[in-house]
């Protein structure tokens, strides 16, 4: 790091650290909580009526995609840019100092090290997760020639549970990576919430910090349970049953004009009219 950039960080350290902590909570942390809760809805009705979970999750995805052309703007402004800002600024902060857990063996020093380690793991995981499910970019030439050959762009929003299940069940390694990445994100958020309270002067006395430690710890455990529920839920998706439920829901939504009939968002890549035409041909050939 050169002297000019170092002096800039030194002069603006107060503002930089507060922007970094704030972006980690809002909107990044808040979005992660909503994201994990939405994914965990796949377990609604499990195990006796798993189709309820498929319908609940698919309906949530439909509601998101009803935003239409505004969705990419919202994703970039409130999700991707804040994540990149928080991650890049986090790397800058890490390069400005070294963990001291090897010299001072206190709980807070280990948390300092874990906070930064889980932050790096979380960032790598999020980049892979977005590629794995969405392929980063939606251009056909990119998806067909780069993302899909590298096992990316597996998720289709109009077949949300089934394609998510297929992606999760592709290899035993996938749910393991998701568990490690998700738990790193959860720890980073829960511990970051505790340190944020200190940064912003919410809890400054040892007693207040001790109480906040219990609250943040309980929050982290509950969120970890929610996240692992989502992983388990997608591992146990009945792809065929989920696909049938999703296609029926999509047909209703398209006919009602609530969503567009976009073949790029379906697992089979066909419009409803094309699919119905093929069905009619098959039926006619039997006659």
Helices and strands as residue ranges (DSSP letters): H 3-11, H 13-23, I 24-29, H 30-40, G 41-43, H 50-65, H 70-75, I 76-80, H 81-95, H 107-134, H 140-142, I 143-147, G 148-150, G 157-159, H 160-168, H 172-199, H 206-235, H 239-255, G 263-265, H 272-286
